[in-house]
Amino acid sequence: MKSRNDAVADPVKTVALASLGCVKNTEDSEYILGRLKRAGFVFTARPEEADAIIVNTCGFIESARDESLQVIRDMNGYRARGRLKRLIVAGCMADLDRDLVHREAPFVDGFLSPFRMDRIERLVSGKIRSCRRSAAFPPPGYHPSCRRVRITPAAYAYVKIADGCDNRCSFCRIPAIRGPYRSKHPASVLREMKSLARAGTREVILISQDNTRYGRDRSESPGLAGLLDRLADLQEIYRIRLLYLHPDRIDPTLLNCIFSHDRICNYLDVPLQHVNRGVLKSMGRTGNPDGYRRLVETIRGCNPDVALRTTFITGFPGESVQAFSELEAFVAKGWFDHVGVFVYSPEPGTPAESLTRDVSPQEADFRRERLMLIQQDHLQTRNSRFLNRVVEVLVDESDPKMPGCSLARMDSQAPDIDTVVHVSGDLPSGTVLPVLIRRAEPYDFFAEPLPADRAIS
């Protein structure tokens, strides 16, 4: 019988990858696979068939780290019941939480810093055991010689326009994990989008920790509005979507840019996190309920039909009953098409970790459920506007829960985080077509396709 060390020496040919966490990790995973493909490795979606498994981890909050560790343990099980020779941890936990992984999963064979993807081929082949990032955080860039292997449906792709973060929210580990904000050069973003367009991508979703800060770290670069003006001229892309817009930096110039380009989705993702002044101050944020109300009114004044998404945190230290009541009343206004709510998690190394946690996890979860129920009632009313209307959708993929149907999205829906449209018929990914909405529920729409020449109402 071969020993583990003998097995590691065997050639690695087939690789499986588990991508966890946010969509920024998704893009990183696609580049990891792209480098490996160029080096001649073969991929499989079946981990029992893989010689090497890469787990691209998320270390943002405790539950994400717990999930990452569990997946690492699960993948290690394929040493006994599969072909596994090398198990590699990549992503956020490969740098900041390496000691934790060593302690909880000592069987891991290698670590890949998210800033050293150039070493992935040597790690997988067993030539090196691990790599850490250099002292400085490198600037993000696009390398045409390393095409991505897509793990999203063919219809859409994520494009990271920056890495890191200069905001100092007291609850967030991202600056420690990803470093300061570093914008990708606009020419690099454009080249990446052109490459995706040639591959048939219809929707590009621009991501970073804070898209509104784009270009501020590069004196020669335009701001976000200037970047969008350039990208919106790319005719081959059906639509461009923006995620993660910090409320402090949404100004008339940016709004006018977004709403003046037909190719940019009428969709704004503006994470507010809370509305109570005291809680926001403890969070390291400058907002207040009156300011947020004016922001919503300004956005709706520019475009009444824009879809608004936001996120909130419940159970943050200092969230008194009165503070939560303010948040509850704000959500009850029904201003948002999509709301995500998260329970506060004290994270190691963050300023908020030292604050007294005066809201129990159980109460924080109850408050989260309360906000989601309020939003669900609002969605039922808001979504009923679409009943018996004809709308244009982009097909993502076959519907895994409804055979013979497809999952699609309107301009007002981002993938994975928002509602979806179930369309009758098994349609190719990337198809754009008009559909008639036959049923509208709080989180789903059901529609039937119409001839392509049918007018959109």
ChimeraX attribute file (.defattr): number of C-alpha atoms within 10 A of each C-alpha:
attribute: neighborCount
match mode: 1-to-1
recipient: residues
	/A:1	5
	/A:2	7
	/A:3	7
	/A:4	11
	/A:5	9
	/A:6	10
	/A:7	17
	/A:8	19
	/A:9	13
	/A:10	13
	/A:11	13
	/A:12	20
	/A:13	14
	/A:14	20
	/A:15	25
	/A:16	23
	/A:17	25
	/A:18	19
	/A:19	22
	/A:20	21
	/A:21	19
	/A:22	12
	/A:23	19
	/A:24	18
	/A:25	21
	/A:26	21
	/A:27	21
	/A:28	22
	/A:29	26
	/A:30	21
	/A:31	20
	/A:32	25
	/A:33	26
	/A:34	18
	/A:35	21
	/A:36	23
	/A:37	18
	/A:38	14
	/A:39	12
	/A:40	11
	/A:41	17
	/A:42	16
	/A:43	21
	/A:44	14
	/A:45	11
	/A:46	11
	/A:47	23
	/A:48	19
	/A:49	18
	/A:50	25
	/A:51	28
	/A:52	30
	/A:53	27
	/A:54	28
	/A:55	24
	/A:56	28
	/A:57	26
	/A:58	25
	/A:59	24
	/A:60	18
	/A:61	18
	/A:62	14
	/A:63	12
	/A:64	16
	/A:65	21
	/A:66	13
	/A:67	16
	/A:68	24
	/A:69	21
	/A:70	14
	/A:71	17
	/A:72	25
	/A:73	16
	/A:74	10
	/A:75	22
	/A:76	21
	/A:77	14
	/A:78	20
	/A:79	18
	/A:80	9
	/A:81	10
	/A:82	16
	/A:83	17
	/A:84	25
	/A:85	25
	/A:86	28
	/A:87	27
	/A:88	23
	/A:89	26
	/A:90	30
	/A:91	26
	/A:92	25
	/A:93	25
	/A:94	29
	/A:95	23
	/A:96	17
	/A:97	14
	/A:98	16
	/A:99	13
	/A:100	14
	/A:101	21
	/A:102	12
	/A:103	9
	/A:104	14
	/A:105	15
	/A:106	10
	/A:107	15
	/A:108	17
	/A:109	19
	/A:110	20
	/A:111	25
	/A:112	28
	/A:113	24
	/A:114	24
	/A:115	22
	/A:116	15
	/A:117	19
	/A:118	14
	/A:119	18
	/A:120	25
	/A:121	20
	/A:122	14
	/A:123	22
	/A:124	29
	/A:125	20
	/A:126	20
	/A:127	11
	/A:128	15
	/A:129	16
	/A:130	20
	/A:131	19
	/A:132	16
	/A:133	15
	/A:134	10
	/A:135	6
	/A:136	9
	/A:137	15
	/A:138	15
	/A:139	15
	/A:140	18
	/A:141	19
	/A:142	19
	/A:143	12
	/A:144	11
	/A:145	9
	/A:146	16
	/A:147	19
	/A:148	23
	/A:149	17
	/A:150	18
	/A:151	14
	/A:152	16
	/A:153	15
	/A:154	19
	/A:155	22
	/A:156	26
	/A:157	22
	/A:158	24
	/A:159	22
	/A:160	24
	/A:161	27
	/A:162	26
	/A:163	26
	/A:164	21
	/A:165	22
	/A:166	15
	/A:167	17
	/A:168	15
	/A:169	19
	/A:170	20
	/A:171	21
	/A:172	24
	/A:173	21
	/A:174	22
	/A:175	18
	/A:176	15
	/A:177	20
	/A:178	20
	/A:179	16
	/A:180	20
	/A:181	24
	/A:182	25
	/A:183	25
	/A:184	21
	/A:185	21
	/A:186	23
	/A:187	15
	/A:188	16
	/A:189	21
	/A:190	18
	/A:191	14
	/A:192	19
	/A:193	22
	/A:194	18
	/A:195	14
	/A:196	24
	/A:197	20
	/A:198	11
	/A:199	11
	/A:200	16
	/A:201	22
	/A:202	24
	/A:203	26
	/A:204	21
	/A:205	20
	/A:206	20
	/A:207	21
	/A:208	25
	/A:209	24
	/A:210	23
	/A:211	22
	/A:212	22
	/A:213	22
	/A:214	26
	/A:215	24
	/A:216	15
	/A:217	15
	/A:218	13
	/A:219	8
	/A:220	10
	/A:221	17
	/A:222	17
	/A:223	20
	/A:224	20
	/A:225	18
	/A:226	16
	/A:227	20
	/A:228	21
	/A:229	16
	/A:230	14
	/A:231	20
	/A:232	20
	/A:233	11
	/A:234	16
	/A:235	11
	/A:236	16
	/A:237	22
	/A:238	21
	/A:239	21
	/A:240	25
	/A:241	22
	/A:242	22
	/A:243	20
	/A:244	18
	/A:245	21
	/A:246	17
	/A:247	20
	/A:248	15
	/A:249	12
	/A:250	16
	/A:251	13
	/A:252	12
	/A:253	11
	/A:254	17
	/A:255	16
	/A:256	14
	/A:257	17
	/A:258	24
	/A:259	17
	/A:260	12
	/A:261	16
	/A:262	12
	/A:263	20
	/A:264	24
	/A:265	23
	/A:266	21
	/A:267	22
	/A:268	20
	/A:269	21
	/A:270	20
	/A:271	19
	/A:272	21
	/A:273	21
	/A:274	28
	/A:275	25
	/A:276	21
	/A:277	17
	/A:278	18
	/A:279	23
	/A:280	21
	/A:281	14
	/A:282	19
	/A:283	21
	/A:284	17
	/A:285	20
	/A:286	15
	/A:287	20
	/A:288	17
	/A:289	16
	/A:290	11
	/A:291	14
	/A:292	17
	/A:293	14
	/A:294	11
	/A:295	16
	/A:296	17
	/A:297	14
	/A:298	16
	/A:299	21
	/A:300	15
	/A:301	11
	/A:302	14
	/A:303	14
	/A:304	11
	/A:305	12
	/A:306	19
	/A:307	20
	/A:308	20
	/A:309	24
	/A:310	20
	/A:311	15
	/A:312	19
	/A:313	20
	/A:314	25
	/A:315	25
	/A:316	28
	/A:317	20
	/A:318	19
	/A:319	23
	/A:320	16
	/A:321	10
	/A:322	10
	/A:323	16
	/A:324	22
	/A:325	14
	/A:326	17
	/A:327	22
	/A:328	20
	/A:329	13
	/A:330	18
	/A:331	19
	/A:332	16
	/A:333	12
	/A:334	17
	/A:335	20
	/A:336	19
	/A:337	21
	/A:338	23
	/A:339	21
	/A:340	17
	/A:341	18
	/A:342	16
	/A:343	19
	/A:344	21
	/A:345	20
	/A:346	21
	/A:347	18
	/A:348	14
	/A:349	13
	/A:350	18
	/A:351	18
	/A:352	21
	/A:353	16
	/A:354	12
	/A:355	14
	/A:356	11
	/A:357	17
	/A:358	13
	/A:359	18
	/A:360	13
	/A:361	16
	/A:362	11
	/A:363	14
	/A:364	20
	/A:365	18
	/A:366	15
	/A:367	22
	/A:368	21
	/A:369	16
	/A:370	14
	/A:371	23
	/A:372	17
	/A:373	13
	/A:374	16
	/A:375	23
	/A:376	19
	/A:377	13
	/A:378	20
	/A:379	20
	/A:380	15
	/A:381	13
	/A:382	17
	/A:383	18
	/A:384	16
	/A:385	11
	/A:386	15
	/A:387	16
	/A:388	14
	/A:389	14
	/A:390	20
	/A:391	21
	/A:392	21
	/A:393	23
	/A:394	24
	/A:395	28
	/A:396	25
	/A:397	20
	/A:398	21
	/A:399	20
	/A:400	10
	/A:401	10
	/A:402	14
	/A:403	11
	/A:404	13
	/A:405	20
	/A:406	23
	/A:407	26
	/A:408	30
	/A:409	22
	/A:410	17
	/A:411	18
	/A:412	21
	/A:413	23
	/A:414	20
	/A:415	15
	/A:416	8
	/A:417	11
	/A:418	16
	/A:419	21
	/A:420	21
	/A:421	25
	/A:422	23
	/A:423	27
	/A:424	18
	/A:425	17
	/A:426	16
	/A:427	20
	/A:428	15
	/A:429	21
	/A:430	21
	/A:431	14
	/A:432	20
	/A:433	18
	/A:434	22
	/A:435	24
	/A:436	19
	/A:437	22
	/A:438	15
	/A:439	17
	/A:440	21
	/A:441	16
	/A:442	16
	/A:443	14
	/A:444	15
	/A:445	22
	/A:446	20
	/A:447	26
	/A:448	17
	/A:449	18
	/A:450	15
	/A:451	9
	/A:452	12
	/A:453	8
	/A:454	13
	/A:455	11
	/A:456	13
	/A:457	8
